[in-house]
Amino acid sequence: MRDSFPPLSPPKRLLLGPGPSPVEPRVYEALRKPIVGHLDPYLFDVAAEIRELLQCVFETRNELTLVVSGTGTSGMEAAISNFVEPGAKVAVFVNGYFCERIAEMVRRQGAELVRLERPWGEAFDAGEAREFIRRERPAVVAFVHGETSTGVVQDGKAICEAAHEVDAIVIADTVTTLGNMPVKVDETGIDVAYSCSQKGLACTPGLAPITVSPRAAERLRQRSAPNPSFYLDLRLLEDYYHNRRYHHTASASLLYAMREALAIVHEEGLERRFDRIRTNHRAFVAGVEAMGLAMLVAEPYRLWPLNTPRLPEGIDDVQVRQYLLHEFGIEVLGGFGPLAGKVLRVGIMGAGSTKENVLAVLEALERALASQGWRPKASGREAAEAFYARLSASPASTGAQA
């Protein structure tokens, strides 16, 4: 045992992986505020503000909107455990790791799992989605709106329309899209959407936003058996947040942080925020393509906040990531599953989506690749700077702040 344990001094990192993302300074300040008890009226006032702000960012009027105490995976498990009963047929669209995680949770609930699969990096088209749902006629349909393992965004409109034709509940994973891209819960027809605090919302990890439509809430009330998970039971959580009946010891500090992060999103405005993140995504893509790298995902299906450039043949992704971390303090992550060693996952999201960060990671990436003998076709940083310059000079420019 050491004689002393000095105060913590974590290294300074620029978090440009798939999450967590850089935290807003005001969020750090909120974490310093004095805590109150988990049944204090002030904390319930904060929770009410969180609900109102989450309704804005989810783009919904759902009354049952709250945060689960846990990471994004707790939001996923809350959605599955509350709306999937043993023996029910559940249709899952599988084209990446987090779709597979949903499928595994469905299996553990004792439900009948049916899958429609696409290779990692591809999205489902409207026709095959409708055909699959109409053929299987499930009670629940689940898909990932933004697949963090691949960088694919999945349009949910056709999925929701077909699911509602057969009276199914639709669950959508919006872990990587909430606060980064339009989710449009009500317009799309999503019944249950869950997310996390540490990506597009630029907050610390530890909370999972979730929103439930009136039709799904009614389905929840009609459930024949209680949720086997007490901690994730949405009826009990609703009773806690809305009726102030004890359920668990919620973290006041995390709720403060979430409230402040959402207030920042509200102040920026969703349209302006989405325009900023899309602009920086396009600048990053312009840079990597100028260097001679190809993107894994076809242009219409790319996530704005999570980019997956392919690595050149012969390049060791672990060495690239170690170089970025040790030489520049930049964290990005690699692929896994069938994409292991083939792509990088570069997150330019939330508060971390800035022109400065795009230029920094492009320059650092070029040097990391050069350290293994690879030579770019052109400067990625210069290509991104040219993209920003053209955007600023264009009369049709939206005026987005990069």
C-alpha positions in Angstrom: 0.0 0.0 0.0 1.4 3.4 -0.9 1.8 6.0 1.8 -0.1 8.7 -0.1 -2.6 9.2 -2.9 -2.3 12.7 -4.4 -5.2 14.4 -6.0 -6.2 13.1 -9.4 -4.6 14.7 -12.5 -6.1 13.0 -15.6 -4.4 13.6 -18.9 -5.8 16.2 -21.3 -7.5 14.4 -24.2 -9.3 15.6 -27.3 -12.1 13.1 -27.5 -12.8 12.5 -31.1 -13.9 8.9 -30.9 -17.5 7.5 -31.0 -18.0 8.7 -27.4 -17.7 10.1 -24.9 -17.3 13.4 -26.7 -15.9 16.7 -25.3 -17.9 18.0 -22.4 -19.2 21.6 -22.4 -17.4 23.8 -19.8 -20.8 24.8 -18.3 -21.5 21.2 -17.7 -18.4 20.8 -15.6 -19.4 23.8 -13.6 -22.9 22.3 -13.1 -21.2 19.2 -11.6 -19.6 21.4 -8.9 -23.0 22.6 -7.6 -24.1 21.5 -4.1 -26.1 18.3 -4.3 -29.6 17.9 -2.8 -31.4 14.7 -1.9 -33.1 12.5 -4.4 -36.6 13.5 -3.0 -35.8 17.2 -2.7 -38.4 19.4 -4.5 -35.5 21.3 -6.2 -34.3 18.1 -7.9 -37.8 17.4 -9.2 -37.9 20.9 -10.7 -34.6 20.1 -12.4 -36.1 16.8 -13.7 -39.1 18.7 -15.1 -36.9 21.1 -17.0 -34.9 18.1 -18.4 -38.2 16.5 -19.6 -39.2 19.8 -21.3 -35.8 20.2 -23.0 -35.6 16.5 -24.0 -39.0 16.8 -25.7 -37.5 19.6 -27.8 -34.4 17.7 -28.8 -36.3 14.4 -29.4 -38.8 16.6 -31.4 -41.8 15.0 -29.6 -44.7 15.9 -27.4 -44.6 12.6 -25.5 -45.5 13.1 -21.8 -43.5 10.0 -20.8 -40.0 11.5 -21.4 -37.3 11.1 -18.7 -33.8 10.0 -18.0 -32.7 6.5 -16.8 -29.9 6.5 -14.3 -27.3 4.6 -16.3 -25.4 4.7 -19.6 -27.0 4.3 -23.1 -27.0 0.6 -22.6 -29.4 1.0 -19.7 -31.7 3.0 -22.0 -31.5 0.1 -24.5 -32.3 -2.4 -21.9 -35.1 -0.3 -20.4 -36.7 -0.1 -23.9 -36.4 -3.8 -24.5 -37.4 -5.0 -21.0 -40.5 -2.8 -20.8 -41.9 -3.5 -24.2 -40.8 -7.0 -25.0 -42.6 -9.8 -23.2 -41.7 -13.6 -23.3 -43.0 -15.3 -26.4 -43.7 -12.1 -28.3 -42.4 -11.8 -31.8 -39.8 -9.1 -32.2 -38.3 -8.0 -35.5 -34.8 -6.5 -35.4 -33.0 -4.8 -38.3 -29.4 -5.9 -38.0 -26.5 -4.2 -39.7 -24.0 -3.5 -37.0 -22.9 -4.3 -33.4 -25.5 -2.3 -31.5 -28.3 -4.0 -33.6 -26.8 -7.3 -32.5 -26.9 -6.1 -28.9 -30.6 -5.3 -29.2 -31.2 -8.8 -30.7 -29.3 -10.4 -27.7 -31.4 -8.5 -25.2 -34.6 -9.6 -27.0 -33.3 -13.2 -26.9 -32.7 -12.9 -23.1 -36.3 -11.7 -22.6 -37.5 -15.0 -24.0 -39.1 -13.4 -27.0 -39.3 -14.9 -30.6 -36.6 -13.1 -32.5 -36.8 -12.5 -36.2 -33.9 -10.7 -38.0 -33.4 -8.9 -41.3 -29.7 -8.5 -42.0 -27.5 -6.3 -44.1 -23.7 -6.2 -44.3 -22.0 -3.8 -41.8 -21.9 -0.4 -43.5 -25.1 -0.6 -45.4 -28.6 0.7 -44.7 -32.0 -1.0 -45.3 -34.2 0.4 -48.1 -37.9 1.2 -47.6 -39.2 -1.7 -49.8 -37.3 -4.5 -48.0 -38.2 -3.0 -44.6 -41.9 -3.0 -45.4 -41.8 -6.5 -46.9 -40.1 -7.9 -43.8 -42.5 -6.4 -41.3 -45.6 -7.2 -43.3 -44.4 -10.8 -43.7 -43.5 -11.3 -40.0 -46.2 -9.2 -38.4 -44.3 -8.7 -35.1 -45.5 -7.2 -31.9 -42.3 -5.0 -31.6 -39.9 -3.7 -34.2 -36.4 -2.4 -33.3 -33.8 -0.6 -35.4 -30.7 1.6 -34.8 -31.1 5.1 -36.1 -27.4 5.8 -36.0 -25.2 2.7 -35.9 -22.0 3.6 -33.9 -20.1 0.6 -35.1 -20.3 1.5 -38.8 -21.3 5.2 -39.2 -24.6 4.4 -40.9 -27.8 6.4 -40.4 -31.1 4.5 -41.0 -34.2 6.3 -42.2 -37.0 5.0 -40.0 -40.1 6.4 -41.8 -40.9 3.2 -43.8 -40.1 1.0 -40.8 -42.6 2.9 -38.6 -45.3 3.1 -41.2 -45.2 -0.7 -41.8 -44.9 -1.5 -38.1 -48.0 0.6 -37.3 -49.9 -1.2 -40.1 -49.5 -4.4 -38.1 -50.0 -2.7 -34.7 -46.4 -3.1 -33.7 -44.4 -0.8 -31.3 -41.3 0.7 -32.8 -38.1 1.0 -30.7 -35.3 3.2 -32.1 -31.7 3.5 -30.8 -30.8 7.2 -31.1 -27.6 7.0 -29.0 -25.4 8.6 -31.6 -28.0 10.8 -33.3 -29.7 12.7 -30.5 -28.4 16.2 -30.4 -26.3 15.5 -33.5 -28.9 15.0 -36.2 -32.6 15.3 -36.6 -34.4 12.5 -34.8 -38.0 13.7 -35.3 -39.6 11.1 -33.1 -43.2 12.2 -33.7 -42.9 12.9 -37.4 -41.1 9.6 -38.0 -43.6 7.6 -35.9 -41.1 6.2 -33.4 -42.9 4.8 -30.3 -39.9 4.4 -28.0 -36.5 6.2 -28.5 -33.6 6.0 -26.1 -30.2 7.7 -26.2 -27.2 8.6 -23.9 -25.8 11.7 -22.3 -22.2 11.6 -23.5 -22.4 12.0 -27.3 -24.5 14.6 -29.1 -25.6 16.3 -25.8 -21.9 16.9 -24.8 -22.6 15.8 -21.2 -20.8 13.3 -19.0 -21.7 9.6 -19.2 -24.3 8.2 -16.8 -27.8 9.1 -18.0 -30.0 7.6 -20.7 -32.8 9.8 -22.1 -35.9 7.9 -23.2 -39.2 8.9 -24.6 -42.4 6.9 -25.0 -45.4 7.6 -27.3 -48.9 7.6 -25.9 -49.7 4.3 -27.8 -46.6 2.7 -26.3 -47.4 4.0 -22.9 -50.9 2.4 -23.2 -49.2 -0.9 -24.2 -47.0 -0.6 -21.2 -50.0 -0.2 -18.9 -51.6 -3.3 -20.5 -48.6 -5.5 -20.0 -49.7 -8.8 -18.6 -46.7 -9.3 -16.3 -44.4 -6.8 -14.5 -41.0 -5.9 -16.0 -38.5 -8.4 -14.5 -36.2 -5.5 -14.0 -37.2 -3.4 -11.0 -34.5 -0.8 -11.7 -35.5 -0.2 -15.3 -39.3 -0.4 -14.9 -40.6 2.7 -16.7 -43.9 2.6 -14.7 -41.9 2.9 -11.5 -39.6 5.5 -12.9 -42.5 7.6 -14.1 -44.0 7.3 -10.6 -40.7 8.6 -9.2 -40.3 11.6 -11.5 -43.9 12.5 -11.9 -45.4 11.6 -8.6 -42.2 11.9 -6.5 -42.4 8.4 -5.0 -39.1 6.9 -4.1 -37.6 4.5 -6.6 -33.8 4.9 -6.5 -31.2 7.5 -5.4 -30.9 9.5 -8.5 -27.6 11.5 -8.9 -28.3 15.2 -8.4 -25.0 16.0 -10.0 -25.7 14.1 -13.2 -29.2 15.6 -13.4 -27.6 19.1 -13.0 -25.2 18.3 -15.8 -27.9 17.0 -18.1 -30.1 20.0 -17.5 -27.2 22.3 -18.3 -26.2 20.4 -21.4 -29.7 20.5 -22.8 -30.0 24.2 -22.0 -26.9 24.7 -24.2 -28.5 22.8 -27.0 -31.7 24.8 -26.7 -29.7 28.1 -26.7 -27.9 27.1 -29.9 -31.1 25.9 -31.6 -31.5 22.5 -33.2 -31.3 23.7 -36.8 -28.2 25.7 -36.2 -26.6 22.8 -34.3 -27.4 20.3 -37.0 -26.1 22.6 -39.6 -22.8 23.0 -37.7 -22.3 19.3 -37.3 -23.2 18.5 -40.9 -20.8 21.2 -42.1 -17.9 19.8 -40.1 -18.7 16.3 -41.2 -18.5 17.3 -44.8 -15.2 19.2 -44.2 -13.7 16.1 -42.6 -14.9 13.9 -45.5 -13.4 16.4 -48.0 -10.1 16.1 -46.2 -9.8 12.3 -45.9 -10.9 11.9 -49.5 -8.3 14.4 -50.7 -5.7 12.4 -48.8 -6.7 9.3 -50.8 -8.8 7.5 -48.2 -12.3 6.2 -48.9 -15.3 6.3 -46.6 -16.9 3.0 -45.6 -20.5 4.3 -46.0 -22.1 5.6 -49.1 -22.9 9.4 -49.0 -26.7 9.3 -48.4 -26.3 7.0 -45.4 -23.5 8.6 -43.5 -23.8 9.7 -39.9 -22.7 13.3 -39.6 -21.2 12.9 -36.1 -19.5 9.5 -36.6 -17.1 9.1 -39.5 -15.7 5.8 -40.7 -12.8 6.3 -43.2 -11.2 3.1 -44.5 -7.6 2.5 -43.7 -5.1 1.9 -46.5 -3.8 -1.7 -47.1 -0.9 -2.5 -44.8 -1.7 0.2 -42.2 -1.9 -1.0 -38.6 -4.9 0.7 -37.0 -3.6 0.2 -33.4 -0.4 2.0 -34.3 -2.4 4.8 -35.9 -4.5 5.3 -32.8 -1.5 5.1 -30.4 0.3 7.7 -32.5 -2.7 10.1 -32.4 -3.0 9.6 -28.6 0.7 9.8 -27.7 1.7 12.5 -30.1 -1.4 14.7 -30.2 -3.6 13.6 -27.3 -6.3 12.8 -29.7 -8.5 9.8 -29.1 -10.2 8.0 -32.0 -11.2 4.3 -32.1 -11.0 1.5 -34.6 -13.5 -0.8 -36.0 -14.5 -4.1 -34.5 -16.3 -7.3 -35.7 -16.0 -7.6 -39.4 -14.6 -4.0 -39.6 -11.7 -4.7 -37.2 -8.5 -3.2 -38.5 -10.3 -1.9 -41.6 -11.7 1.5 -40.5 -11.2 4.3 -38.0 -14.2 5.7 -36.1 -13.8 9.4 -35.8 -16.5 11.2 -33.8 -16.9 14.9 -34.6 -20.0 15.5 -32.5 -21.7 17.7 -30.0 -19.4 20.4 -28.5 -16.4 18.7 -30.2 -17.8 19.4 -33.7 -15.7 22.5 -34.6 -13.6 23.6 -37.5 -10.5 23.6 -35.3 -11.0 20.0 -34.3 -11.6 18.9 -37.9 -8.4 20.5 -39.0 -6.4 19.2 -36.1 -7.5 15.6 -36.5 -6.9 15.6 -40.3 -3.3 16.9 -39.8 -2.6 14.5 -37.0 -4.1 11.6 -39.0 -1.9 12.4 -42.0 1.2 12.3 -39.8 0.1 9.1 -38.1 -0.3 7.4 -41.5 3.0 8.8 -42.7 4.7 7.3 -39.7 3.9 3.9 -41.3 5.2 4.9 -44.7 2.0 5.9 -46.3 1.9 9.1 -48.4 -1.3 11.1 -49.1 -2.4 12.3 -52.5 -2.9 15.8 -51.1 -3.1 17.6 -47.8 -6.3 16.7 -46.0 -6.1 19.8 -43.8 -5.7 22.1 -46.9 -8.7 20.4 -48.6 -10.9 20.9 -45.5 -9.7 24.6 -45.3 -10.7 25.0 -49.0 -14.1 23.5 -48.3 -14.7 26.0 -45.4 -13.5 28.8 -47.6 -15.9 27.9 -50.5 -18.7 27.6 -48.0 -18.0 31.0 -46.6 -17.8 32.6 -50.0 -20.9 31.0 -51.4 -24.0 33.3 -51.7 -26.1 30.3 -50.8 -24.3 29.7 -47.6 -26.6 29.2 -44.6 -24.2 31.0 -42.4 -23.5 28.0 -40.3 -20.8 28.4 -37.7 -18.1 25.8 -38.2 
